Each structure stands twice: as structure tokens, then as C-alpha cells.
Amino acid sequence: MMTHHLLIQFVTWFVLCYFILLNGGYLVLNMLSLRTLHRKGQEEMLDDLPRAYSGLEPPVSILVPAYNEEATIAASVRSMLQLTYSEYEVLVVNDGSKDDTLAVLKREFGLLPFPEAYRRQIRTKDIRQVYRSTRFPNLRVIDKDNGGKADSLNAGINASRYPLVCGVDADSILQRDSLEKVTEPFLRDPTVVATGGTIRVANGCEVTGGFLTKVGLPKNVWALFQVVEYLRAFLFGRLGWSSVNGMLIISGAFGVFRKDTVIMAGGYRPDTIGEDMELIVRMHRLLREKRQPYKVEFVPDPVCWTEAPEDYKTLKNQRIRWQRGLAESLNANWGLMFSRNGGVPGWLAFPFMLLFEWLGPLVEVGGYIFMTWSFLTGEISWQAFTTFMFVAIGLGILLSASGLLLEEMSFHIYPRGKQLLALAAVVLLENLGYRQLNTMWRLIGLWRWVMQKESTWGTMKRKGDWQASTPKGP
């Protein structure tokens, strides 16, 4: 009996300490982000002055991997062709789409076959044909055999002409000045090897001519939850890690890399789901092994708008894939953790991701079940259970609210009072079911990684509204 009681006490304290450390870690990242945004706000006071680097930005190759994207590909490419940047090219890589993606591109942009030398610096699936637009001299389309997103990005890198490459999802819409801002760190610091921008949910916004013309909130509840989730993930998750050069992921939807560094690292791995995170973790590991000075930065200003899943099944599959990608990325780069030259990435970021993101779903789901069962059976007091609920849910609400506060203080993307009230309500509601459901999906993803299920392109049902305009938000 005494042993049973001691075991209950030990597990109770373990669960409580775990949730305190989890939320405490995010609060520290929040403080780091707040400091970074404050400093950035002071720097932006000079934005009205003439730009010191105007017209001198390094040329960029924008890579757009596309698989069955006929509904949104034309609008996305148009948005990229109208960016305010001195010199860039757009490379769309059609990864053996089974729909009319290639036909839409041919029709909308006047594509014709264009014979050119193709340097295969990274091994990829066979290239069928290279096309060049007769209407836009900086647009090329590569048609290739299906090999997955990572293989498509590698094909784009092989065909790219410029020293910086920018990966953008085919369902994304970029703001006109996004490329200018996300490349600024490369001008300030020659050791920067990769930068990433903020991803926002485009559902509920109006898009005309390939550009977002009016910000709105989605009416769909699943997409609405993701608005707050994205704010939290980018504004104090990645921004916090970036401030100490410990960011282990740049979203595949919008990131810029030095091409030579990517080629040195071997390009994207086609046999992994989370190719974006895996590449960043591998770059950290290899550059630290070489003792080469470098930086990986998150830039909160440039915004990439992307369509979020609006149905239960698609959202569930997306989160399962994300968790599997996280597991693959960390598992493939164990050499970074606690390495002699690991620095912040190896001694703080990697262990944090391991304990709280990779193994987190197992402990969190187990913690909820154990604490609820122990309370209902009288094994723990109501004070202990209340403390657990405050730590698990109350601090979660605080973290979500802080993400919304950082957004309102720094960028004010959602200016209408009605929008802020809706987001404030979501901050409360997402912690009362949605986050727990997300944890269950992540646990499934962890299990499927253990079972080593097959990796393929993720699929999402597109509404196709971006070819015209999306419905207004509340």
C-alpha cells in the first residue's frame, strides 16, 4: 500500500513538473521574443529614410514545388511575379502532377519548351521538360517525374541561377515586400545561411490578382483555431529561438537559403516528411562540426499567407505528418545533441525539442489520463488536480494570449475590434479541447513514425477560391 501511494505521488509530481517546465520554457521564449520585437520596433523608426541597400539585394531564385495544385497555382505564381524586388526568378517544379497543374501553367503564362543545360548537383528524379514563359522572362517551369516535395526542391536548386534560393509552397501568397525583408539579414551579416518569414492563415481573406487585398478571419472553426496557433508558433516560438541562434526549423512555406550551403549539406532529403526541419537541423550539425560561424534567423515582418485545412480529416493528417517529420528530423541528426561544439542548438534547442515536442504528446496524453483517473478515484486531492489544470490549461491560455498580444503590439494585422474579440474568444476555447485533440494527433504521428509508415506528398482539399476572391471574414 505504501509503495502504491509513493508511486502515485512520484507520477503526480513528475507530471506537474513536466507541464511547468514545458509552459515555463515557452514563457522564456515569449520574453526573448518580446525583447527582440521591442528592439525591432526601434529600428523600424528609420524605415521612412531611404533604404541603404535598395537595388543591391542579392538575386534570388524562388522555388515553387507543385503537385496537384491546379486550383491555386496560377494565383500563387502571379503574386510572386509582382514582388517588389530588384532581381529574382521564379522556378515552378511540377512534380508529375496528375491533375491539370501543368496545363494551367501553360495556359496562364504562355509556356514553351526551352532547351537548356541542366546541372545535376543534387540527385533527383528525371526531368521531362523545361519550359520558359513567353510573357514573363523570369519564369521557368520544370516538369519532372514524381519524387516528392524534397526531390522537387532539389530539382529547383539544380536549375536555379542565383546564390540565394527561396522555397515557397504552391498554395501560398506572398506580400509584395516579403522578399526584400526576408533577405535583409544576408546583407547585414555575411554569416547568415538561412532565414524564414511569418506564415499567416489566408482563409477568410480577400485575394485579387494574386495578392491579398483585405485581411479577414475565417468563418470555419478549424481554420480559426489555426490563426491563433500560427501566431503563437511564429511570434514567440521561432522568434524566441532565433534570438539565440537556436532555431531548428524554417517553414517550407517560406524560407531563404544560401544555395552553396544547401548543396554542401546534400540538399533536401527525399526520404523524410519534414524535409524543411531536417535540412535546418542538418545544417546546424554540419556547420558546427566544421566550426564555421553562421546564423539562422527568423524575420517576423515578411508575411506569407497560406490556406489552412478546414476539415477534421485533413487537419488531423497534417498534424500527424508534422509530428512524424519532427521525429525523423531529430532522429537523423543525433550528433548535434550535446556535441562539443553544439552551442545553443545542440545544448538547448535539440533537447527542448526532444523532451517537449517529440516525446511531449506521450507525456501530455498520459498526464491528462493519469491525473483525471487519480482525481476521480480519490488517489490525489482536489488541490493537486486543480493545480494541474491551472498549469496545463491556465498557462496554455496565457501563452496563447501573449501571442495575440505580441501580434497586436507589433504588427496589428487584424485591426477591427470584432476580429480581436473573436481571436480573444479563440484563445480561451482552443485550450479547452483543440490543443488536447492536437496532442492526440501528434501522439498518433509519433506512433506512426515508430511503425515507419510510407512517406508521400501531403494532400489537402483546395477550395480554389483564390482564382477570384475568398469570402470575407467576420
N, C-alpha and C positions, 0 to 999 in steps of 0.2 A: 504493500500500500504506500509506504514511504517512497519507494522507488518510482511508483506511478506518479505520485504528487510532484516529485523532483523533476521528472521528465516533462510534465505539463508546465511547470514553472520555467524550465530551460527553454522549451519551444516558444512559450509566450514571450519571454524576454528576447529571444532570437528574432522573432517576427517583428516585435516592436522596434528593436534596434535597427533591423534591416530597413523598415519603412522610414525611420527617422534619418538614417544615412542616405537613403535614396532621395527623399524630398529635400534634405539638407544640402546634398550635392547640387541639386537643381537650383536651390536658393543662392548658393555661392555663384553658380553660373549666371544667375539673374543679376547679382551685384556687379559681376565683371562686365556684363552687357550694359548695365546702366552707366558705368564709368566710361565705357567705350562710346556709347551714344552721346553722352554729355560732351566728351572731347570732340566728337564728330560734329556736333551742333555748333561748337565754337569755330571749327574750321569752315563750316558752311557759310559763315558770315562773309567770307571772301568770295562766295560764288558769283556775286554780281560783277566782280572785276574780270578783265579779260583773262581767258584761260592760258596758262603758261605753256601748255603742251598742245594747244589747238592746231590740228593738222599734222602733228608729229607723232601721233599714236602709231604703234606698231601694227602692220597689216594683219588681219585675222581671217582664218578660214572657218566659216560656220558649217558644222556638220549636222545634217538632219537625217538620222536613220528613220526609215518609214516601212511599216509592214501593215497592210490593210488599213490605210489612213485616208481613203478616198473622200470621206465626209469633211475633213478639216485641213487636208494638206495644202490646198490652194490658198486659203486664208492665212495659214501659218507662213508659207513662203512669201506671200505678199508683204506681210508685216516685217519680215527680215530684209526684204529688198528695199524697204523705205527707212531703214535705220539711219540716224544722223552720225555717220562715221566716215572718216577720211578714205580708207581703203580696206575693202573686205570682199570676200567671195562667199557664195552660198553653194554648198555641195549637198544635194539631196541623194541619199543612198536608198534605193528601192530594194529591199531585201526579199526579192522573189514574192512580192505580194500576190495574193490570189484574187483580189478584187480589182477595181479599176484605178488604183492609185497611179500607175504609170500612164494610163490613158488620160486621166485628169490633168496630170502634169504636162503631157504633150499638147493637150488642147488649150490649156490656160496660158502656157508660156512659150508656145511655138518651138518645141524641141526638135532638133535634127541630130542624127548620128554625127559624132565628131571624133575622127581618128586622132589619138594622141598617145604618147608613151606613158605607160603606167608602171611606176616603180613600186615593186612589192617589197617594202622594207619590213613589213609585218605580214606573216602568212594569213591569208583569208580564203574564203570560198571563191570560185571562179567568177570573173567579171564577164557579163554577157555583152554589154554595150555601154559606151559613154556618150551622153547627149549634151548638146550645148543649146542654150536658149537663143533664138533669133531676135528676141525683144529685150533681153537683159544680158549684157555681155559678161556680168559677174555671176551668172547662174549656170551651174552644170548639174546633170543628173547621172548617177551611176546605177545601172541596172545589173544586179548580181544574183547568183544562186542564194537560196535561203540559208542563213547561217546563224541568225540571231542578232540581237542588238549590238553586242560587243563586237561581233565579226563585221557588222556594218560600219561601226565607228572606226575600226581598224582599216577598212577599205577606204573610208573617207580620209583618214590620216595619210595613207599611201598616196592618194590622189591630190592632197592639199598642196598649195603653193606657198603658203605663208608660215612664218615661225610660230605663230600662236594659233591654236585650234580651239574652237568653241563648240561643245556638244549641246544641242538643243533638241528636245523632244518634238516630234512631228505634230503634236496636238497643242503646241504652246504658242502664245502670243507675247512678243517682246515689246516693251515700251521703246519709243524712238531713241532715247538716250541711254538705254541699258548697256550697250556695248562700250560706249565711252566711259561709263563709270566703272564697269567691271574690269576694264583694262588699266585703270589708273594705278593700281599697285605695281604693275610691271614697269611703269615709268618712274615711280618714286624709288623703287628698290630693285636692283638687278638680281637679287637672290630669290625673288618671288617665282615659284614654279607653277602655281595653280591658284585660281580664285573662283569663288562661287557667288551667285546672287540669290535674292529672296524669291521664293516661289509663292504665288498667291492663287486662290481659288477663283476661277473665272466664271463659274456658274452664277447666273443672275446678273451678269454684267452685259453691257451692250457693246458689240464689236461691229464696226463698219469699215469696209475697205481694208480688212486685215489688221485694224488697230482698235484697241479698246477705247471707246469714246465716252462711256459712262460707267462708273463703278456702282455696283449693286450687290445685294445679298441674295443668295439662292433661296427659293421657296421650299426646296426639297430638304427635309430634316437631316438626311445623311450628309449632304454637302455642307449644310450649315454647321454641323459639328466640326467638319474638317477645316472650316475657316479659322476657328479658334485654335484648333490643333496645329495648323500650319504657323500661326502667329507664335505660339509657344515654342515650337520646334526650331524656328529660324531666329526669332528675335532674342532669345536668351540661351537656346541650346547651342547652336552653331556659332553665334556671335560671341558667346562666352568662351568657348574653346578656342576660337580664332584669336582672341586677345592674348592668349598664352601660347600660340602656335601649336595647339594640340588638337585641331580639328581633323577628324578621321574620315569625314565624308563630305563630298561636294555632290549635290544632286545632279543626276544625269539629265535633268530637265534644263539645266542652265549652268555650265561651268566652262572656264577657260584654262588652257594648259599650255606650257611650253612644249612644242612638238618634240624637240630633241630629248627632253626629259622623259616624255611618254614612250618614245622609241627605245631609249636606254632601259626603261623598265620592262619592255617587252610588249607594250600595248595593253589593250583590254583583254581579259581572259574570257574566251567564248564559253568555257565550261562552268561559268558561275552565273547565278541570277543577279546578285548585287555587284555588277561589274563596275559601277561608279565608285562605291565604297572600297571595293577590293583594290582598285588601282591606286587610290589615295593612300591606303594603309601600306601597300607595297612600296610606293614611292617614299613614304616616311622611312620604312625599314631599309631600303637600299641606299638612300641618301645619307642616313645616319651611319650605316656601315662604312660608307665612303668618307665619313666625317666632312661632308660637303655642306657649307652654310646654305640654308634655304628657308623659305616661308610659304605657308599655305594660308591664304586669307579668305575670310568671308566678308563680302561687301553688301551691307543691308540696303543700300539705295537702289541699285538696278533691280527692276521687278520683271519677272517672267510670269505670265498668267497661264494657268493650265486648267483643263477640265477635270474635275474630280468625280469619282464614281457616285452615282445617285441611287444605286440599288444595293440591297443587302449582300447578294451573292458576289457581285463584282468587288465591293469594298472588302469583304472577307477574304477573297482570293488575293487581292492586292496586298493586304497586311500579312497574310501567310507568306507570300513571296518575299516581302521586305524582311521578315524575320529570318527566313532561310538565307537570304542574301547576306544579312549581318553575320550569321553563323559561319557561312562559307568564307567571308572576308577575314574574320578573326582567325579562323582555323588555318587558313593558308599562310598566315604571317605571324606565327607564334614567336619567331625570332626577334620581333620588335619588343615584346613584353619583358621588362626588367633587363634589357640588354645594357651593356656597358655604356653605350652612347645613346641610350634610348630617350633621354630627356623627358619633357612633358608628355610626348606621345607614348613613349614606352613605359613610363613610371606612373602616369596618372590617367591619361585618356584611355589607353588599352585596358587596364584593369577595371576602370569605371564601366566601360562598355561591356566587358566580360561579366561583371557581377550584376549590373543593374539593367542592362539591355539584353544581353544574350541569355543569361540564366534567370533574369528578372521574372519572366512570366511564370516559371516553375515555382519560385518562392512566393510570388504575389498571389497566385491562384491558391496555392497550398495554404498561405497565410489566412486568406479570407475564409476558406473552408474550415481550417482548424479553429480560428478564433470564434467563428459563428457556432460551430459544434460545441466548443468548450463552454461558451456562454449559455447555450440552450440546455446543456446537461449539468450546469452548475459547477463546472470544473474551474472556471475563473469568475471573478467578481464583475459586477456591472461597471465598477470604476475602471477595471482593466480593459473591458470591452469598449467603453466609451473613449478611453484614451486611444485605443487602436483605431476606432472610427475617425477620431479627430485627426490623427496622424495620416491615415490612409486617404480620407476624403476631404477633411478640412484643409490640410496643407495642399492637396491637389487643387482645390478651388482657389486657394491663394496663389498658386503658381500660374494657373490659367488667367486669373485676374491681373497678375503682374505682366503677363504677355500682352494682354489687351491694353494695359496702362502704358507700356513701352511703345506700343503702336500709336496710341493717341498722342503721347507726348512728342514723338519723333517724326511721324510721317502723316498722321491724320488722313489716312486713305478713305475712311468711312466718315464723312463729315456730318451726315444727317443724324439728328438726335434719335430718330426712330431706329436707325441702324445700330447705334451704340446701345440702346436699350435691348434690342434683340440679341446682340452679342453678349451683353451682360447676363441675360437670361440663359444663354447657351453655356456660359462659363459655369453657372450653377448646375444646369441639367446634365452636362456631359460627364460630370463626376459622379452622377447617380445612376450609372448603368452603362453609358457608352464607353468610358475608359475601361471598366471591368470586362465588357464584351471584347474590346480591343485586346486586352490581356489574354483572353481565352483564344483569340485568333492567333496571337503571337505564340502561345503555347503549342497550338496545332502546327504552326510553322516550325517550331523547334523540333517537334516530334517527326515531322516530315523530313527535316534535314537529317535527323538521325537515321531515318529509313532510306535516305538518299534517293528520293523520287527524281524523275527526269526534269531537266531544266529546259524551258521553252520561252518564246515571247509571251508576255502577259497580254491578255485581251481585255478590252473594255468596250462596252456598247456606247457608241458615239451618237449624240443627238443630231449632229450635223448642222446645228443652228448657226454656227459661225460663218457659214457661207453667206448668211444675211445678217441678222441681229438676234441676240439671245433675249429672252424675256426679261423685263425689268424686275429687279429685286424689290423687297419691301421698303 
